[in-house]
Amino acid sequence: MWSYSLFAAVLALVALWPTAAAPQDPATPVRPEDLKDNVKVRLVAREHRDDRGQTVVYKLETLGEDRKVVWFEFRPGGASTPHTRTLSAVMNGCLGPDKEVDNKEGLIRIKVKDGVEAIFSLPKDGIRAYGARDEVYERCYLVSLKIGAKK
């Protein structure tokens, strides 16, 4: 059980930090002023449909008392960079095995594992997959990953 959580932590350390430090396009690197509108958010769940588009939507909440929901959309079949695939892999590694199916909307929901707390920094309005450019995803990064955390 802890092997998947340990794998997610190792994956974050080995893969995510180097990709966050080295943007895909050296002509337009991510600068600190590009991150000033980012907010820290906690991963809550993932939603997807088993349809043709298979857009994966991660539900995150801001830290603090207001708990505003922020959405991070990712299209596995769309153009993606190593950074976006690594972000998605870390988020997927934090999810539990139990799925909830909403028959009205056809959504499959998977919640974060008990004892796992993943904090990310994302643009305050989140990311919608359609129309998002790669540089928007480059502004997202993992802040902390705690295994065995109390909620």
DRENTORKOL-3810 file (N, C-alpha, C; in nm, 4 decimals):
REM DRENTORKOL-3810
@n.u->0.0818; n.v->-0.1192; n.w->0.0000; ca.u->0.0000; ca.v->0.0000; ca.w->0.0000; c.u->0.0866; c.v->0.1262; c.w->0.0000
@n.u->0.1875; n.v->0.1270; n.w->0.0836; ca.u->0.2741; ca.v->0.2445; ca.w->0.0899; c.u->0.3699; c.v->0.2510; c.w->-0.0280
@n.u->0.3832; n.v->0.1421; n.w->-0.1021; ca.u->0.4757; ca.v->0.1423; ca.w->-0.2145; c.u->0.4311; c.v->0.2419; c.w->-0.3221
@n.u->0.2985; n.v->0.2548; n.w->-0.3449; ca.u->0.2510; ca.v->0.3526; ca.w->-0.4430; c.u->0.2754; c.v->0.4951; c.w->-0.3950
@n.u->0.2566; n.v->0.5202; n.w->-0.2679; ca.u->0.2807; ca.v->0.6531; ca.w->-0.2139; c.u->0.4292; c.v->0.6864; c.w->-0.2185
@n.u->0.5104; n.v->0.5888; n.w->-0.1850; ca.u->0.6551; ca.v->0.6094; ca.w->-0.1914; c.u->0.6974; c.v->0.6333; c.w->-0.3354
@n.u->0.6366; n.v->0.5580; n.w->-0.4281; ca.u->0.6660; ca.v->0.5780; ca.w->-0.5692; c.u->0.6305; c.v->0.7195; c.w->-0.6139
@n.u->0.5165; n.v->0.7709; n.w->-0.5694; ca.u->0.4748; ca.v->0.9066; ca.w->-0.6054; c.u->0.5732; c.v->1.0092; c.w->-0.5502
@n.u->0.6215; n.v->0.9877; n.w->-0.4285; ca.u->0.7173; ca.v->1.0813; ca.w->-0.3687; c.u->0.8492; c.v->1.0794; c.w->-0.4452
@n.u->0.8974; n.v->0.9614; n.w->-0.4781; ca.u->1.0226; ca.v->0.9504; ca.w->-0.5531; c.u->1.0068; c.v->1.0100; c.w->-0.6918
@n.u->0.8938; n.v->0.9834; n.w->-0.7549; ca.u->0.8678; ca.v->1.0394; ca.w->-0.8868; c.u->0.8695; c.v->1.1916; c.w->-0.8835
@n.u->0.8105; n.v->1.2481; n.w->-0.7793; ca.u->0.8090; ca.v->1.3938; ca.w->-0.7657; c.u->0.9496; c.v->1.4488; c.w->-0.7495
@n.u->1.0291; n.v->1.3848; n.w->-0.6670; ca.u->1.1649; ca.v->1.4328; ca.w->-0.6428; c.u->1.2528; c.v->1.4205; c.w->-0.7661
@n.u->1.2437; n.v->1.3091; n.w->-0.8350; ca.u->1.3317; ca.v->1.2828; ca.w->-0.9478; c.u->1.2866; c.v->1.3531; c.w->-1.0750
@n.u->1.1574; n.v->1.3512; n.w->-1.1013; ca.u->1.1105; ca.v->1.3974; ca.w->-1.2316; c.u->1.0524; c.v->1.5371; c.w->-1.2345
@n.u->0.9787; n.v->1.5762; n.w->-1.1316; ca.u->0.9061; ca.v->1.7021; ca.w->-1.1391; c.u->0.9958; c.v->1.8231; c.w->-1.1218
@n.u->1.0843; n.v->1.8188; n.w->-1.0252; ca.u->1.1651; ca.v->1.9376; ca.w->-1.0010; c.u->1.2567; c.v->1.9739; c.w->-1.1167
@n.u->1.3254; n.v->1.8788; n.w->-1.1805; ca.u->1.4065; ca.v->1.9190; ca.w->-1.2959; c.u->1.3233; c.v->1.9755; c.w->-1.4105
@n.u->1.2034; n.v->1.9226; n.w->-1.4328; ca.u->1.1220; ca.v->1.9750; ca.w->-1.5426; c.u->1.0656; c.v->2.1120; c.w->-1.5091
@n.u->1.0400; n.v->2.1387; n.w->-1.3817; ca.u->0.9908; ca.v->2.2712; ca.w->-1.3438; c.u->1.1008; c.v->2.3743; c.w->-1.3569
@n.u->1.2246; n.v->2.3324; n.w->-1.3346; ca.u->1.3364; ca.v->2.4253; ca.w->-1.3429; c.u->1.3774; c.v->2.4519; c.w->-1.4875
@n.u->1.3428; n.v->2.3623; n.w->-1.5781; ca.u->1.3833; ca.v->2.3767; ca.w->-1.7173; c.u->1.2607; c.v->2.3789; c.w->-1.8080
@n.u->1.2087; n.v->2.4987; n.w->-1.8407; ca.u->1.0917; ca.v->2.5063; ca.w->-1.9276; c.u->1.1211; c.v->2.4491; c.w->-2.0659
@n.u->1.0150; n.v->2.4092; n.w->-2.1356; ca.u->1.0302; ca.v->2.3474; ca.w->-2.2664; c.u->1.0932; c.v->2.4411; c.w->-2.3685
@n.u->1.0512; n.v->2.5659; n.w->-2.3698; ca.u->1.1000; ca.v->2.6608; ca.w->-2.4683; c.u->1.1976; c.v->2.7565; c.w->-2.4013
@n.u->1.3281; n.v->2.7413; n.w->-2.4258; ca.u->1.4241; ca.v->2.8282; ca.w->-2.3588; c.u->1.4093; c.v->2.9757; c.w->-2.3955
@n.u->1.3383; n.v->3.0053; n.w->-2.5044; ca.u->1.3191; ca.v->3.1442; ca.w->-2.5444; c.u->1.2196; c.v->3.2155; c.w->-2.4531
@n.u->1.1287; n.v->3.1411; n.w->-2.3894; ca.u->1.0302; ca.v->3.2014; ca.w->-2.2996; c.u->1.0280; c.v->3.1265; c.w->-2.1658
@n.u->1.1322; n.v->3.1425; n.w->-2.0855; ca.u->1.1342; ca.v->3.0714; ca.w->-1.9572; c.u->1.0319; c.v->3.1294; c.w->-1.8589
@n.u->0.9928; n.v->3.0468; n.w->-1.7635; ca.u->0.9020; ca.v->3.0929; ca.w->-1.6592; c.u->0.9838; c.v->3.1762; c.w->-1.5603
@n.u->0.9362; n.v->3.2954; n.w->-1.5341; ca.u->1.0059; ca.v->3.3872; ca.w->-1.4426; c.u->0.9227; c.v->3.4044; c.w->-1.3159
@n.u->0.9841; n.v->3.4488; n.w->-1.2066; ca.u->0.9087; ca.v->3.4668; ca.w->-1.0816; c.u->0.7861; c.v->3.5570; c.w->-1.0963
@n.u->0.7943; n.v->3.6596; n.w->-1.1784; ca.u->0.6787; ca.v->3.7488; ca.w->-1.1954; c.u->0.5634; c.v->3.6772; c.w->-1.2672
@n.u->0.5925; n.v->3.5683; n.w->-1.3393; ca.u->0.4871; ca.v->3.4899; ca.w->-1.4034; c.u->0.4059; c.v->3.4105; c.w->-1.3012
@n.u->0.4619; n.v->3.3888; n.w->-1.1838; ca.u->0.3982; ca.v->3.3064; ca.w->-1.0811; c.u->0.3283; c.v->3.3877; c.w->-0.9729
@n.u->0.3274; n.v->3.5213; n.w->-0.9854; ca.u->0.2723; ca.v->3.6050; ca.w->-0.8783; c.u->0.1228; c.v->3.5836; c.w->-0.8563
@n.u->0.0493; n.v->3.5400; n.w->-0.9595; ca.u->-0.0943; ca.v->3.5160; ca.w->-0.9450; c.u->-0.1278; c.v->3.3709; c.w->-0.9083
@n.u->-0.0251; n.v->3.2887; n.w->-0.8869; ca.u->-0.0499; ca.v->3.1499; ca.w->-0.8485; c.u->-0.1029; c.v->3.1413; c.w->-0.7059
@n.u->-0.1795; n.v->3.0373; n.w->-0.6792; ca.u->-0.2288; ca.v->3.0102; ca.w->-0.5445; c.u->-0.1899; c.v->2.8670; c.w->-0.5077
@n.u->-0.1732; n.v->2.8442; n.w->-0.3783; ca.u->-0.1442; ca.v->2.7092; ca.w->-0.3309; c.u->-0.2759; c.v->2.6362; c.w->-0.3121
@n.u->-0.2813; n.v->2.5154; n.w->-0.3665; ca.u->-0.4032; ca.v->2.4357; ca.w->-0.3633; c.u->-0.3736; c.v->2.2923; c.w->-0.3210
@n.u->-0.4738; n.v->2.2285; n.w->-0.2633; ca.u->-0.4645; ca.v->2.0891; ca.w->-0.2182; c.u->-0.5424; c.v->2.0012; c.w->-0.3138
@n.u->-0.4815; n.v->1.8908; n.w->-0.3581; ca.u->-0.5489; ca.v->1.7962; ca.w->-0.4456; c.u->-0.6603; c.v->1.7253; c.w->-0.3690
@n.u->-0.7805; n.v->1.7219; n.w->-0.4281; ca.u->-0.8972; ca.v->1.6617; ca.w->-0.3636; c.u->-0.9421; c.v->1.5352; c.w->-0.4374
@n.u->-0.9551; n.v->1.5434; n.w->-0.5699; ca.u->-1.0089; ca.v->1.4306; ca.w->-0.6465; c.u->-0.9769; c.v->1.4470; c.w->-0.7944
@n.u->-1.0114; n.v->1.3429; n.w->-0.8682; ca.u->-0.9986; ca.v->1.3439; ca.w->-1.0139; c.u->-1.1308; c.v->1.2994; c.w->-1.0715
@n.u->-1.1711; n.v->1.3612; n.w->-1.1825; ca.u->-1.2938; ca.v->1.3228; ca.w->-1.2518; c.u->-1.2614; c.v->1.3017; c.w->-1.3985
@n.u->-1.3232; n.v->1.2013; n.w->-1.4573; ca.u->-1.3094; ca.v->1.1797; ca.w->-1.6012; c.u->-1.4273; c.v->1.0985; c.w->-1.6515
@n.u->-1.4423; n.v->1.0989; n.w->-1.7808; ca.u->-1.5445; ca.v->1.0171; ca.w->-1.8465; c.u->-1.4711; c.v->0.9159; c.w->-1.9348
@n.u->-1.5302; n.v->0.8016; n.w->-1.9509; ca.u->-1.4740; ca.v->0.7038; ca.w->-2.0434; c.u->-1.5324; c.v->0.7254; c.w->-2.1822
@n.u->-1.5078; n.v->0.8442; n.w->-2.2361; ca.u->-1.5568; ca.v->0.8750; ca.w->-2.3700; c.u->-1.4376; c.v->0.9020; c.w->-2.4607
@n.u->-1.4651; n.v->0.9497; n.w->-2.5777; ca.u->-1.3595; ca.v->0.9678; ca.w->-2.6768; c.u->-1.2573; c.v->1.0734; c.w->-2.6352
@n.u->-1.3020; n.v->1.1856; n.w->-2.5807; ca.u->-1.2094; ca.v->1.2926; ca.w->-2.5453; c.u->-1.1213; c.v->1.2603; c.w->-2.4266
@n.u->-1.1761; n.v->1.1904; n.w->-2.3292; ca.u->-1.1075; ca.v->1.1485; ca.w->-2.2070; c.u->-1.0306; c.v->1.2615; c.w->-2.1391
@n.u->-1.0908; n.v->1.3789; n.w->-2.1343; ca.u->-1.0293; ca.v->1.4887; ca.w->-2.0605; c.u->-1.0336; c.v->1.4550; c.w->-1.9128
@n.u->-0.9196; n.v->1.4644; n.w->-1.8497; ca.u->-0.9076; ca.v->1.4365; ca.w->-1.7073; c.u->-0.9117; c.v->1.5696; c.w->-1.6340
@n.u->-0.9961; n.v->1.5784; n.w->-1.5319; ca.u->-1.0116; ca.v->1.7021; ca.w->-1.4563; c.u->-0.9753; c.v->1.6736; c.w->-1.3109
@n.u->-0.8763; n.v->1.7464; n.w->-1.2606; ca.u->-0.8373; ca.v->1.7328; ca.w->-1.1214; c.u->-0.9037; c.v->1.8450; c.w->-1.0418
@n.u->-0.9644; n.v->1.8078; n.w->-0.9312; ca.u->-1.0303; ca.v->1.9051; ca.w->-0.8442; c.u->-0.9345; c.v->1.9367; c.w->-0.7305
@n.u->-0.9066; n.v->2.0657; n.w->-0.7128; ca.u->-0.8186; ca.v->2.1117; ca.w->-0.6067; c.u->-0.8890; c.v->2.2207; c.w->-0.5277
@n.u->-0.8503; n.v->2.2397; n.w->-0.4026; ca.u->-0.9069; ca.v->2.3450; ca.w->-0.3181; c.u->-0.7952; c.v->2.4347; c.w->-0.2690
@n.u->-0.8258; n.v->2.5640; n.w->-0.2614; ca.u->-0.7281; ca.v->2.6563; ca.w->-0.2064; c.u->-0.7095; c.v->2.6294; c.w->-0.0578
@n.u->-0.5933; n.v->2.6632; n.w->-0.0078; ca.u->-0.5668; ca.v->2.6482; ca.w->0.1344; c.u->-0.6302; c.v->2.7647; c.w->0.2080
@n.u->-0.6626; n.v->2.7461; n.w->0.3319; ca.u->-0.7254; ca.v->2.8521; ca.w->0.4093; c.u->-0.8710; c.v->2.8206; c.w->0.4355
@n.u->-0.9411; n.v->2.9200; n.w->0.4866; ca.u->-1.0788; ca.v->2.8967; ca.w->0.5283; c.u->-1.1803; c.v->2.9045; c.w->0.4147
@n.u->-1.1506; n.v->2.9784; n.w->0.3081; ca.u->-1.2498; ca.v->2.9950; ca.w->0.2014; c.u->-1.2646; c.v->2.8708; c.w->0.1140
@n.u->-1.1624; n.v->2.7883; n.w->0.0988; ca.u->-1.1666; ca.v->2.6617; ca.w->0.0240; c.u->-1.2290; c.v->2.6759; c.w->-0.1145
@n.u->-1.1794; n.v->2.7690; n.w->-0.1923; ca.u->-1.2277; ca.v->2.7870; ca.w->-0.3291; c.u->-1.1798; c.v->2.6699; c.w->-0.4159
@n.u->-1.2683; n.v->2.6188; n.w->-0.5002; ca.u->-1.2343; ca.v->2.5072; ca.w->-0.5886; c.u->-1.1612; c.v->2.5610; c.w->-0.7117
@n.u->-1.0500; n.v->2.4953; n.w->-0.7460; ca.u->-0.9714; ca.v->2.5284; ca.w->-0.8642; c.u->-0.9611; c.v->2.4014; c.w->-0.9479
@n.u->-0.9826; n.v->2.4131; n.w->-1.0779; ca.u->-0.9816; ca.v->2.2965; ca.w->-1.1663; c.u->-0.8557; c.v->2.2940; c.w->-1.2510
@n.u->-0.8000; n.v->2.1757; n.w->-1.2684; ca.u->-0.6828; ca.v->2.1537; ca.w->-1.3532; c.u->-0.7224; c.v->2.0483; c.w->-1.4553
@n.u->-0.7368; n.v->2.0874; n.w->-1.5811; ca.u->-0.7767; ca.v->1.9941; ca.w->-1.6862; c.u->-0.6541; c.v->1.9504; c.w->-1.7654
@n.u->-0.6586; n.v->1.8245; n.w->-1.8050; ca.u->-0.5481; ca.v->1.7663; ca.w->-1.8805; c.u->-0.6054; c.v->1.6711; c.w->-1.9841
@n.u->-0.5614; n.v->1.6861; n.w->-2.1081; ca.u->-0.6063; ca.v->1.5958; ca.w->-2.2145; c.u->-0.4940; c.v->1.4984; c.w->-2.2469
@n.u->-0.5072; n.v->1.3719; n.w->-2.2050; ca.u->-0.4003; ca.v->1.2758; ca.w->-2.2310; c.u->-0.3690; c.v->1.2593; c.w->-2.3792
@n.u->-0.4684; n.v->1.2728; n.w->-2.4649; ca.u->-0.4455; ca.v->1.2557; ca.w->-2.6080; c.u->-0.3955; c.v->1.3809; c.w->-2.6763
@n.u->-0.4000; n.v->1.4933; n.w->-2.6074; ca.u->-0.3573; ca.v->1.6192; ca.w->-2.6671; c.u->-0.2065; c.v->1.6368; c.w->-2.6613
@n.u->-0.1612; n.v->1.7462; n.w->-2.7170; ca.u->-0.0192; ca.v->1.7762; ca.w->-2.7117; c.u->0.0195; c.v->1.8022; c.w->-2.5663
@n.u->0.1241; n.v->1.7381; n.w->-2.5212; ca.u->0.1673; ca.v->1.7574; ca.w->-2.3833; c.u->0.3196; c.v->1.7536; c.w->-2.3773
@n.u->0.3711; n.v->1.8063; n.w->-2.2693; ca.u->0.5150; ca.v->1.8114; ca.w->-2.2475; c.u->0.5509; c.v->1.7131; c.w->-2.1371
@n.u->0.6787; n.v->1.6846; n.w->-2.1182; ca.u->0.7176; ca.v->1.6003; ca.w->-2.0052; c.u->0.6712; c.v->1.6588; c.w->-1.8713
@n.u->0.6695; n.v->1.7907; n.w->-1.8618; ca.u->0.6265; ca.v->1.8560; ca.w->-1.7375; c.u->0.4791; c.v->1.8276; c.w->-1.7084
@n.u->0.3926; n.v->1.8411; n.w->-1.8078; ca.u->0.2494; ca.v->1.8168; ca.w->-1.7854; c.u->0.2226; c.v->1.6696; c.w->-1.7576
@n.u->0.2921; n.v->1.5805; n.w->-1.8264; ca.u->0.2741; ca.v->1.4374; ca.w->-1.8005; c.u->0.3221; c.v->1.4010; c.w->-1.6605
@n.u->0.4287; n.v->1.4646; n.w->-1.6136; ca.u->0.4789; ca.v->1.4374; ca.w->-1.4791; c.u->0.3821; c.v->1.4899; c.w->-1.3740
@n.u->0.3292; n.v->1.6106; n.w->-1.3949; ca.u->0.2275; ca.v->1.6630; ca.w->-1.3027; c.u->0.1098; c.v->1.5673; c.w->-1.2925
@n.u->0.0628; n.v->1.5199; n.w->-1.4066; ca.u->-0.0502; ca.v->1.4273; ca.w->-1.4080; c.u->-0.0139; c.v->1.2960; c.w->-1.3386
@n.u->0.1067; n.v->1.2464; n.w->-1.3594; ca.u->0.1494; ca.v->1.1208; ca.w->-1.2958; c.u->0.1574; c.v->1.1351; c.w->-1.1441
@n.u->0.2079; n.v->1.2473; n.w->-1.0952; ca.u->0.2145; ca.v->1.2699; ca.w->-0.9507; c.u->0.0742; c.v->1.2789; c.w->-0.8931
@n.u->-0.0152; n.v->1.3524; n.w->-0.9602; ca.u->-0.1531; ca.v->1.3634; ca.w->-0.9126; c.u->-0.2212; c.v->1.2272; c.w->-0.9109
@n.u->-0.2011; n.v->1.1475; n.w->-1.0157; ca.u->-0.2611; ca.v->1.0143; ca.w->-1.0211; c.u->-0.2050; c.v->0.9232; c.w->-0.9123
@n.u->-0.0772; n.v->0.9395; n.w->-0.8772; ca.u->-0.0168; ca.v->0.8596; ca.w->-0.7723; c.u->-0.0736; c.v->0.8883; c.w->-0.6347
@n.u->-0.1369; n.v->1.0024; n.w->-0.6181; ca.u->-0.1970; ca.v->1.0404; ca.w->-0.4897; c.u->-0.3404; c.v->0.9894; c.w->-0.4742
@n.u->-0.3971; n.v->0.9340; n.w->-0.5793; ca.u->-0.5372; ca.v->0.8938; ca.w->-0.5771; c.u->-0.5556; c.v->0.7534; c.w->-0.5217
@n.u->-0.6693; n.v->0.7328; n.w->-0.4595; ca.u->-0.7019; ca.v->0.6028; ca.w->-0.4025; c.u->-0.7569; c.v->0.5071; c.w->-0.5064
@n.u->-0.7811; n.v->0.3826; n.w->-0.4662; ca.u->-0.8283; ca.v->0.2816; ca.w->-0.5603; c.u->-0.9793; c.v->0.2832; c.w->-0.5835
@n.u->-1.0548; n.v->0.3467; n.w->-0.4942; ca.u->-1.2008; ca.v->0.3429; ca.w->-0.5026; c.u->-1.2545; c.v->0.4456; c.w->-0.6008
@n.u->-1.3459; n.v->0.4005; n.w->-0.6861; ca.u->-1.4081; ca.v->0.4880; ca.w->-0.7857; c.u->-1.5552; c.v->0.5055; c.w->-0.7529
@n.u->-1.6048; n.v->0.6275; n.w->-0.7752; ca.u->-1.7467; ca.v->0.6563; ca.w->-0.7627; c.u->-1.7964; c.v->0.6932; c.w->-0.9019
@n.u->-1.9064; n.v->0.6335; n.w->-0.9428; ca.u->-1.9613; ca.v->0.6614; ca.w->-1.0756; c.u->-2.0910; c.v->0.7379; c.w->-1.0598
@n.u->-2.0988; n.v->0.8534; n.w->-1.1262; ca.u->-2.2203; ca.v->0.9348; ca.w->-1.1282; c.u->-2.2935; c.v->0.9005; c.w->-1.2579
@n.u->-2.4016; n.v->0.8260; n.w->-1.2474; ca.u->-2.4722; ca.v->0.7796; ca.w->-1.3669; c.u->-2.5422; c.v->0.8909; c.w->-1.4431
@n.u->-2.5772; n.v->1.0015; n.w->-1.3754; ca.u->-2.6435; ca.v->1.1127; ca.w->-1.4453; c.u->-2.5478; c.v->1.1770; c.w->-1.5454
@n.u->-2.4270; n.v->1.2058; n.w->-1.5004; ca.u->-2.3309; ca.v->1.2760; ca.w->-1.5845; c.u->-2.2300; c.v->1.1822; c.w->-1.6489
@n.u->-2.2237; n.v->1.0586; n.w->-1.6036; ca.u->-2.1265; ca.v->0.9649; ca.w->-1.6569; c.u->-1.9853; c.v->0.9893; c.w->-1.6074
@n.u->-1.9722; n.v->1.0648; n.w->-1.4982; ca.u->-1.8404; ca.v->1.0962; ca.w->-1.4438; c.u->-1.7914; c.v->0.9848; c.w->-1.3533
@n.u->-1.6625; n.v->0.9604; n.w->-1.3605; ca.u->-1.5968; ca.v->0.8673; ca.w->-1.2691; c.u->-1.5096; c.v->0.9521; c.w->-1.1778
@n.u->-1.5340; n.v->0.9451; n.w->-1.0467; ca.u->-1.4603; ca.v->1.0247; ca.w->-0.9493; c.u->-1.3694; c.v->0.9339; c.w->-0.8666
@n.u->-1.2483; n.v->0.9807; n.w->-0.8457; ca.u->-1.1537; ca.v->0.9094; ca.w->-0.7615; c.u->-1.0981; c.v->1.0108; c.w->-0.6621
@n.u->-1.1105; n.v->0.9813; n.w->-0.5339; ca.u->-1.0630; ca.v->1.0735; ca.w->-0.4303; c.u->-0.9186; c.v->1.0435; c.w->-0.3927
@n.u->-0.8559; n.v->1.1407; n.w->-0.3277; ca.u->-0.7184; ca.v->1.1264; ca.w->-0.2805; c.u->-0.7139; c.v->1.0202; c.w->-0.1705
@n.u->-0.6042; n.v->0.9447; n.w->-0.1674; ca.u->-0.5858; ca.v->0.8417; ca.w->-0.0654; c.u->-0.5851; c.v->0.9044; c.w->0.0729
@n.u->-0.6343; n.v->0.8289; n.w->0.1712; ca.u->-0.6254; ca.v->0.8736; ca.w->0.3100; c.u->-0.4782; c.v->0.8851; c.w->0.3489
@n.u->-0.4450; n.v->0.9924; n.w->0.4172; ca.u->-0.3088; ca.v->1.0126; ca.w->0.4638; c.u->-0.2151; c.v->1.0757; c.w->0.3628
@n.u->-0.2643; n.v->1.1098; n.w->0.2442; ca.u->-0.1808; ca.v->1.1741; ca.w->0.1422; c.u->-0.2269; c.v->1.3177; c.w->0.1261
@n.u->-0.1319; n.v->1.4095; n.w->0.1320; ca.u->-0.1629; ca.v->1.5509; ca.w->0.1104; c.u->-0.0665; c.v->1.6059; c.w->0.0065
@n.u->-0.1209; n.v->1.6444; n.w->-0.1074; ca.u->-0.0413; ca.v->1.6996; ca.w->-0.2163; c.u->-0.0798; c.v->1.8459; c.w->-0.2354
@n.u->0.0179; n.v->1.9340; n.w->-0.2212; ca.u->-0.0037; ca.v->2.0778; ca.w->-0.2371; c.u->0.0671; c.v->2.1222; c.w->-0.3654
@n.u->-0.0081; n.v->2.1894; n.w->-0.4515; ca.u->0.0446; ca.v->2.2391; ca.w->-0.5775; c.u->0.0289; c.v->2.3902; c.w->-0.5839
@n.u->0.1022; n.v->2.4516; n.w->-0.6731; ca.u->0.0847; ca.v->2.5933; ca.w->-0.7034; c.u->0.0325; c.v->2.6014; c.w->-0.8464
@n.u->-0.0859; n.v->2.6623; n.w->-0.8612; ca.u->-0.1509; ca.v->2.6756; ca.w->-0.9914; c.u->-0.1952; c.v->2.8197; c.w->-1.0123
@n.u->-0.2189; n.v->2.8599; n.w->-1.1379; ca.u->-0.2804; ca.v->2.9904; ca.w->-1.1602; c.u->-0.4143; c.v->2.9981; c.w->-1.0857
@n.u->-0.4472; n.v->3.1145; n.w->-1.0325; ca.u->-0.5641; ca.v->3.1281; ca.w->-0.9445; c.u->-0.6954; c.v->3.0881; c.w->-1.0107
@n.u->-0.7045; n.v->3.0975; n.w->-1.1422; ca.u->-0.8275; ca.v->3.0604; ca.w->-1.2117; c.u->-0.8262; c.v->2.9156; c.w->-1.2598
@n.u->-0.7202; n.v->2.8420; n.w->-1.2306; ca.u->-0.7103; ca.v->2.7035; ca.w->-1.2744; c.u->-0.6715; c.v->2.6955; c.w->-1.4206
@n.u->-0.6844; n.v->2.5762; n.w->-1.4778; ca.u->-0.6478; ca.v->2.5543; ca.w->-1.6178; c.u->-0.7563; c.v->2.4731; c.w->-1.6851
@n.u->-0.8058; n.v->2.5229; n.w->-1.7964; ca.u->-0.9000; ca.v->2.4493; ca.w->-1.8794; c.u->-0.8220; c.v->2.3933; c.w->-1.9975
@n.u->-0.8437; n.v->2.2672; n.w->-2.0314; ca.u->-0.7631; ca.v->2.1985; ca.w->-2.1322; c.u->-0.7775; c.v->2.2586; c.w->-2.2716
@n.u->-0.8987; n.v->2.2978; n.w->-2.3081; ca.u->-0.9193; ca.v->2.3482; ca.w->-2.4420; c.u->-0.8768; c.v->2.4942; c.w->-2.4486
@n.u->-0.7800; n.v->2.5206; n.w->-2.5321; ca.u->-0.7296; ca.v->2.6553; ca.w->-2.5464; c.u->-0.6089; c.v->2.6845; c.w->-2.4589
@n.u->-0.5737; n.v->2.5943; n.w->-2.3678; ca.u->-0.4574; ca.v->2.6175; ca.w->-2.2823; c.u->-0.3296; c.v->2.5899; c.w->-2.3612
@n.u->-0.2347; n.v->2.6769; n.w->-2.3452; ca.u->-0.1060; ca.v->2.6592; ca.w->-2.4109; c.u->-0.0088; c.v->2.5943; c.w->-2.3130
@n.u->0.0967; n.v->2.5362; n.w->-2.3655; ca.u->0.1934; ca.v->2.4653; ca.w->-2.2812; c.u->0.2538; c.v->2.5553; c.w->-2.1748
@n.u->0.2749; n.v->2.6833; n.w->-2.2065; ca.u->0.3379; ca.v->2.7717; ca.w->-2.1072; c.u->0.2493; c.v->2.7932; c.w->-1.9853
@n.u->0.1177; n.v->2.7751; n.w->-1.9988; ca.u->0.0289; ca.v->2.7857; ca.w->-1.8834; c.u->0.0559; c.v->2.6693; c.w->-1.7883
@n.u->0.0729; n.v->2.5502; n.w->-1.8431; ca.u->0.1032; ca.v->2.4340; ca.w->-1.7607; c.u->0.2405; c.v->2.4468; c.w->-1.6933
@n.u->0.3323; n.v->2.5154; n.w->-1.7587; ca.u->0.4662; ca.v->2.5320; ca.w->-1.7022; c.u->0.4645; c.v->2.6168; c.w->-1.5754
@n.u->0.3559; n.v->2.6880; n.w->-1.5510; ca.u->0.3440; ca.v->2.7700; ca.w->-1.4295; c.u->0.2892; c.v->2.6908; c.w->-1.3114
@n.u->0.2674; n.v->2.5630; n.w->-1.3293; ca.u->0.2161; ca.v->2.4759; ca.w->-1.2232; c.u->0.3304; c.v->2.3915; c.w->-1.1692
@n.u->0.3338; n.v->2.3748; n.w->-1.0384; ca.u->0.4396; ca.v->2.2918; ca.w->-0.9806; c.u->0.3960; c.v->2.2364; c.w->-0.8459
@n.u->0.4653; n.v->2.1304; n.w->-0.8039; ca.u->0.4393; ca.v->2.0660; ca.w->-0.6763; c.u->0.5084; c.v->2.1444; c.w->-0.5667
@n.u->0.4347; n.v->2.1797; n.w->-0.4612; ca.u->0.4913; ca.v->2.2512; ca.w->-0.3465; c.u->0.5348; c.v->2.1519; c.w->-0.2394
@n.u->0.4444; n.v->2.0594; n.w->-0.2043; ca.u->0.4793; ca.v->1.9580; ca.w->-0.1051; c.u->0.3944; c.v->1.8327; c.w->-0.1237
@n.u->0.4524; n.v->1.7214; n.w->-0.0828; ca.u->0.3830; ca.v->1.5939; ca.w->-0.0872; c.u->0.4071; c.v->1.5250; c.w->0.0451
@n.u->0.3001; n.v->1.5084; n.w->0.1226; ca.u->0.3112; ca.v->1.4453; ca.w->0.2545; c.u->0.2382; c.v->1.3129; c.w->0.2526
@n.u->0.3068; n.v->1.2121; n.w->0.2999; ca.u->0.2474; ca.v->1.0788; ca.w->0.3095; c.u->0.2316; c.v->1.0467; c.w->0.4568
@n.u->0.1130; n.v->1.0047; n.w->0.4955; ca.u->0.0841; ca.v->0.9810; ca.w->0.6361; c.u->0.0368; c.v->1.1072; c.w->0.7056
@n.u->-0.0096; n.v->1.2047; n.w->0.6268; ca.u->-0.0561; ca.v->1.3324; ca.w->0.6829; c.u->-0.1932; c.v->1.3160; c.w->0.7455
@n.u->-0.2201; n.v->1.3967; n.w->0.8471; ca.u->-0.3527; ca.v->1.3986; ca.w->0.9104; c.u->-0.4342; c.v->1.5077; c.w->0.8453
@n.u->-0.5627; n.v->1.4782; n.w->0.8224; ca.u->-0.6488; ca.v->1.5793; ca.w->0.7574; c.u->-0.7169; c.v->1.6653; c.w->0.8600
END
